[in-house]
Structures are given as C-alpha cells and as structure tokens.
Amino acid sequence: MSVAAAQQAITQGALDAIFNDPEHVDQRFPVPVLQCLQIKPLAPQQGPVGQQPERYRVVLSDIRNYVQCMLATQANRIIHDGSLVRGSLVRVKSYQANAVKGKNILIILDADVASELGVHDRIGEPQAFEAKQESTNTAIGGSNFYGVKTESTAPVKSEPMPSRMGGGAGTSSHANGNNVIYPIEALSPYAHKWTIKARVTQKSDIKTWHKASGEGKLFSVNLLDESGEIRATGFNEQVDQFYDLLQEGQVFYISNPCRVSLAKKQFTNLPNDYELTFERDTVIEKAEDQSSVPQLRFNFVNIQELQNIEKDATVDVVGVLKEVGDVSQIVSKNSGKPFDKRELTLVDDTQFSVRLTVWGKTATSFSAQPESIVAFKGVKVSDFGGRSLSLLSSGTMTVDPDIEEAHRLKGWYDSQGRTDNFATHNNMTSMGSATGRVDQTKVIAQVKDENLGMENPDYFNLKATIVYIKQDNFAYPACSSENCNKKVIDQGDGTWRCEKCDIAHPRPQYRYIMSVNVNDHTGQLWLSCFDDVGRVIMGMTADELTEIKENDEDRFPAIFEAANCTKLHFRCRAKLDQYGENQRVRYQVMSASPIDFRAEALKLSDMIKQFAITS
C-alpha cells in the first residue's frame, strides 16, 4: 500500500476530538486509524509475590498530533503476535482517555493492526498533543498502571475525559443495557459510562458499627474478570439492595452510577489501586452466561519461597492439608472481643511445611479433611516461628480446586509425599538454606573438636539418638495471640495475663522448651529444643502433654520413656552464650525430622562408589 493511501486512511484530527470534543467524537471518528511511531516495553514492576503483568507504551499519530498511549494487558496480543511494529497503522476499537500529570494519555483497550495498509516511515510532522491547562495532576492506578510508582495516594481533581467502548457508527457506552463490556483493569475515577461483567469471588458478612455520630452497616465483595480484580462495598441501603443478590461464584453485570475511588489498602488484599462503592442507582444484573469469566485468579508462591517473602506481604498459597488443629479463642487487646481461630499445617513438593491460621466462621466451620488440597488467596505473611501465614478477612479458601497446581500436588502426594519429611521455616532466615550455604553433617566429636560456635554462630546437621529428656520445666505457659509467644502469668482468678499484649486469656497455650541429651557413636551432647521440635520429639503438643501431667501421673513418665531411643535428623546452631560470669556454647535445634533411611542408604551407596569398593 502506498504512502498516499496510508495517509488518506489515517483519521486526521481524531486525537483532538478524543480529548477536546468528547460529545461528538463517536460520530466524527467511530474507529480512529492512527500510525504507530514508537513501541517501548516498561520496566517490570516487582510486587510482593513477583513481577506485575508486562506493560507497553506506544506513541500514536494522526499526522497532526501524536500522543503517548498505554496498552491494556488484553491488548498486548498485537505485540505478542508481532503485528504491531513501528510505522504500522492501527484501528483503535476501544479506548479511554485521561489527563495524567499535565499530559494526555490514551489507554488502548482493544485495537487491530491494519496490515493491508503497510508499514511506512513517519507520515507528516505531527506535534505533541498537550493537555488543557485546567487539567491537574492525578495518580493513575491499577497496580502501577503506567509502569511507575504512584506519587500521590490522595485523590485530586482531574478534567473528565471521554470513555468509549466498541466501534461502529453511533456506538457508545450506556449506563444500562450496554452490551460492550468495560474491563476492570481500566476502571478509574475518570471513566464515565461503563458496565463490567465480573464474578463475585468473595463476599463478606454484613458488618455493623455504632458510634456517637450514628450507626450503620456494610458489606463488600471481590469482583474478577479477565483483566483484573477490584473490591466493591455497599453501605446501609445498598446492603438491603444488593447483599442477597450478589452471591459468591456467580457472574453479574454492574453498571454505573457506581463510585470509583482510591482503594483503602488496609481493607483489601487485591492488586488494584481503586475500589467501587455501590450507590442507590447502581444497576446489577445476573449474567446469563456464567462461564466466560474466570473462576479465580491465583498467583501462587510455593512454601519454600516464603522465606524470601517480606513480612506483612499478601500472597496466595496452595498445599496439602497435613494437620488440622482444634478451634481456640483469643481476646482482642483493642476491643476486648473474643476471636475464634484454628491452625492448619500445609506441605508441598518443596519438602517444606508452614502453619496457617484461619479465623472466625472459617475456623469454626472448617470441614476439609487432612490430605485435601487447599488453595488460599490473600494470606498475610508473618515472621512468627520463622514464617507463618494468616488468612485475611478479605481472603478466600478453596478445597480441592480444579486447577493444574492442585492436580500436580495431589499426584505428588499420592506417589511419594505422604511418606516425605518436611522442614519448617523456624528461624530459617539464619540457616544455610536461606543463605545458599549448605550446612555440613557432623558427628558429635567433630562438633566439640572443631569448637563450633566459639567465634561465630555455626550451623550443622546431626544424626543422633535421644537418650534422655529432662521432665521438669519441659514447657511454659505462653500467650496465644498471633505473633506473640511470651510467657503469661496466672492471675489466680482463672485467667492468664500477657504483659506484652496486655491481654488476659482464659487459658494459656503451652509451648515446649526442652533440654535433650543425644548420643551418637562418638559422644553425647545436650541440645535445646523449642516448640516445633518438641512436637516432633514427643509426638503431641505441649498443651496435650501438660494435660496428661495434670491428670494422669502414671502415663506422664511413660511418654518421655517412649520418646527415648528415637533417632532423628537435627539441624542445629552452635552459639556462644553468656551465663552470669561464665561463657559456654549452646546447641539449639532449629528443626528435627525422622531419619529418611532411603535417602541415607543412597548416600552410603554413593560413598561406596566414590571409593570404588566392590563386593
């Protein structure tokens, strides 16, 4: 195609109409045709669980003017298939215009490359298209939609810009009955008439508040489509309007008026800078087609990777349910209200386990059986016990989901995982596996002869047999609050008080603090063990053992005797500690697990081969 034909096809003046004549742009330029002058991939943004979706900036020209544009992720296909190149012509079928930091930005929601018009050098001498002077700065969201960090978290005024979905003469967005769907990813306070088609992936209970200024109620839902997720909240009258209508797992059309505002990050774990607030005239209709919208979107990290995730980050995990604890109760320090909680243990094929806490109704109604595959969306990472997880109120839990990761874990667990040993994250940040250092296996004589721990903390592996466990002071009464394991004090009135949390608990949570003597063929060593290791050694929780001590004096010493002569694999730290005026090396067990005799046999076989010993 000649340059003249391409020049004739380009819709000159379209950019001016898009930004300055929004009322008539659909009639004048139903499908703008523009030339691509530049394509630039944006630097990937690193989120708490990995990189955000790739973004591309393009510059488009209508011969008179050029403007910077952003491709929405669903439009990246024209980059991936190689059709959009510098100099090609593009039919812009769906877009949203915005004023950002004094500049006009065009978000391309859908476009096709007019390959029949050819590829040409820049046509004409287009000038930069400047925003109107009354436009003011604003922060555009959507997980750093423009590939840069948001500079302001406060909403500021911006000149409204047009939003137009779909092509064809006379086609425009309508608040109701619009059959052209707006992607969640493109929602912003500057979008006017829009309709989204989204699945409700999570719905909260109705919450009420009572203050001196009045009282009210609210609920929230998480909405998902192919482009992203967003939280929506209804207050008071909208609770009555929409709570029963919006059901988890179902797909709905939602049309404005519906306020789009900056997200309150303390109430949501979704990667969206905006959230919705239902209004009286918001239109919500159940979609007939329930299959075209994804069920759930996960961004999983495996359990081993948790040691590299920052504290307080929000992640998604999937694992095999290894253990299910009983429901317990804690009292909030701020409100004094009791909260139910239940602790779960998850494992995966990285040979790591992690403790995950669920709360409230999720804890009391939890019915999944051990060895189920459970996927969690929106869990908070804590450094309690090395690494642990807590399901947020805005998070979701799915048992045996029909996803690839779940099927893979199920196959692994059935074939070999059921008999595997699993490491924990207890103090893993200081261990070799977190630093890339391989801890050496030692015998007890080497530990002493090499003076491990005398200068700097040293880490080592040890295979040894338990020969004696001190029965006095084997556990202490601890605070049961999340992220606290401080000792609690018996108040004498049936409650136990934690000075750190300033909370009185109806009962403590006992935690192991044990001294264990172990032997191998070279000598003996005293090891200090804490709660996770104590559970492995004793085969029960410290709460259970304490109850036996109080109620069955004959059985109590027998349990310790049964734990003797057990051979375990210990991961230890040797560190010089000060005891009064004296110094001595303390050997602390970081993790313990039963001996994997199959793996040990393979090691011995390899050693025999290295020495070339044959029978």
Secondary structure, 3 states (H helix, E strand, C coil): CCHHHHHHHCCCCHHHHHHHCCCCHHHHCCCCEEEEEEEEECCCCEECCEECCCCEEEEEECCCEEEEEEECHHHCHHHHCCCCCCCEEEEEEEEEEEEECCEEEEEEEEEEECHHHCECCCCCCCEECECCCCCCCCCCCCCCCCCCCCCCCCCCCCCCCCEECCCCCCCCCCCCCCCCCCCHHHCCCCCCCCEEEEEEEEECCCEEEEECCEEEEEEEEEEECCCCEEEEEEECHHHHHHCCCCCCCCEEEEECCEEEEECCHHHCCCCCCEEEEECCCCEEEECCCCCCCCCCCCCECCCHHHHHCCCCCEEEEEEEEEEEEEEEEEECCCCCCEEEEEEEEEECCCCEEEEEEEEHHHHHCCCCCCCCEEEEEEEEEECCCCCEEEEEEEEEEEECCCCHHHHHHHHHHHHCHHHCCCECCCCHHHCHHHHCCCCEEECHHHHHHCCCCCCCCEEEEEEEEEEEECCCCCEEEECCCCCCCCECEECCCCCEEECCCCEEECCCEEEECEEEEEEECCEEEEEEECHHHHHHHHCCCHHHHHHHHHHCCCHHHHHHHHHCCCEEEEEEEEEEEEECCEEEEEEEEEEEEECCHHHHHHHHHHHHHHCCCCC
